[in-house]
Amino acid sequence: MLQSKFRKIAVGVATGAIATLAAAGPAAAATAAPTGGGHHHHFYKGKVIAHSGLLLRSAPNKGGHVVGSKPYGAIVKIKCKVHGQNIDGNNRWYVLKDGHYAFASARYIKNIGPAPRWC
């Protein structure tokens, strides 16, 4: 009984999504298509403002292992933000994409464009 209700809801949602795409037209569908082998990742950008450089860590706190660094003025790719250790009044940390994922204190990164979303 419960499974059939969920199945009906899922079919209704899928039907609505298909109808919406059909109504939006081919141009809208073309712009929504992912690029780069079927994987589309949106990254926000930021600029390192720590004059001594920015340490990249394995966790959103000073106790996380240092896994890399970025120099002052470097542009970084930000995936999203998380809560972490408070650094000079700022408890937000960014998840950066630097060949691998690492954490960096948002205190030392100036956003370029919109602020990153929460992870």
QUINORJO-V602742 format. One record per residue. RES is the residue in one letter. D_CENTER is the distance of its C-alpha to the mean C-alpha in whole Angstrom. Layout:
BEGIN
res = [RES,RES]
d_center = [D_CENTER,D_CENTER]
END
This chain:
BEGIN
res = [M,L,Q,S,K,F,R,K,I,A,V,G,V,A,T,G,A,I,A,T,L,A,A,A,G,P,A,A,A,A,T,A,A,P,T,G,G,G,H,H,H,H,F,Y,K,G,K,V,I,A,H,S,G,L,L,L,R,S,A,P,N,K,G,G,H,V,V,G,S,K,P,Y,G,A,I,V,K,I,K,C,K,V,H,G,Q,N,I,D,G,N,N,R,W,Y,V,L,K,D,G,H,Y,A,F,A,S,A,R,Y,I,K,N,I,G,P,A,P,R,W,C]
d_center = [39,35,34,36,34,31,32,33,30,28,30,30,26,26,29,28,25,27,29,26,25,29,30,27,29,28,26,23,23,23,20,18,19,16,17,17,19,18,14,12,8,7,6,7,10,12,16,17,20,22,25,26,22,19,19,16,17,17,16,15,19,21,23,20,21,21,19,19,19,19,22,22,21,18,15,12,9,6,3,3,7,10,14,16,19,20,21,23,23,19,17,13,12,9,7,8,9,13,15,13,11,12,12,13,15,14,17,18,15,16,13,14,14,12,10,6,6,7,6]
END
